[in-house]
Amino acid sequence: MTTSATEKSTTTAATATAQSAGADAGAPATARTARRGRRALSPGKRLPAARLVGPLVLLALWAAASAAGRLDPGAIPAPWTVLKTAGHLWTDGTLPTDVATSLRRAAYGFAIGLGAGVLLALAAGLSRTGEALIDGTVNLNRAIPTLGLIPLFILWLGIGETFKVAIIAIVVYIPVYLNTHAALAGIDTRFVELAEVQGLSRYRFIRQIVIPGALPGFFVGLRLGVTGSWLGLVVLEQINATSGLGYMMFQAQNYGQTDVILVGLLVYGVFGLVSDSVVRLIERRVLSWRRTLSS
């Protein structure tokens, strides 16, 4: 009886040990399966310099088609021809002057539009009175084609730099306002209630809750505003201008200089890509606390 009981006890202990070992072995397997599932669903690791891959592929296709004689040099010059033209324009001082003029216009208009968009969004997002006065007006302005305001602004402000900066500012402030205001409106009311319970002042409420909650939408509007400033500039500089990249392209059109036009377009493209990349870098640094698919 004693031996049988001992054997039974040993068998039971061995079974329990085996089950425990099986459970321990199964747990890592389950975790590994879950990790594989997450890797399969997520986009994967961020590739270095991923945003340059697309433009470089297009450049390679352009060069290959030009070298194979598939493109008409009069309509689309080869990349090396465009680079040679850009070198000549830079050497004779035309390109540096036009680039500096365009950058100055874009910077002034962007700064004014950014400030106006943020201030109007805060006023409309933090006050019902402000929302009643501002939101409908901004959406009415958004419904009116901004470039259609050019003739009116020329009559009001003349054909100098002021009307160009004003148009760029309008192009910038609308997306900044819309996205920032939408982010403010989307802040959970429970955070407001928590701030009231904690007795936060108006200043601390804006600094600790409103601004962090609105930052994701603000950066979306900022990226759209940066792009919009360049899109508006390329049109404005072809209207009653005497300098700038758009003016250079307009003059090249009159003389049939396709290579000069492509130089201007490439410079605009580089400025747009670089400025958007800078905004994205700042966004990742400022919003490093977020865990998103793009992280």
Secondary structure, 3 states (H helix, E strand, C coil): CHHHHHHHHHHHHHHHHHHHHHHHHHHHHHHHHHHHHHHHHCCCCCCCCHHHHHHHHHHHHHHHHHHCCCCCCCCCCCHHHHHHHHHHHHHCCHHHHHHHHHHHHHHHHHHHHHHHHHHHHHHHHCCHHHHHHHHHHHHHHHHCCHHHHHHHHHHHHCCCHHHHHHHHHHHHHHHHHHHHHHHHHCCCHHHHHHHHHHCCCHHHHHHHHHHHHHHHHHHHHHHHHHHHHHHHHHHHCCCCCCCCHHHHHHHHHHCCCHHHHHHHHHHHHHHHHHHHHHHHHHHHHHCCCCCCCCC
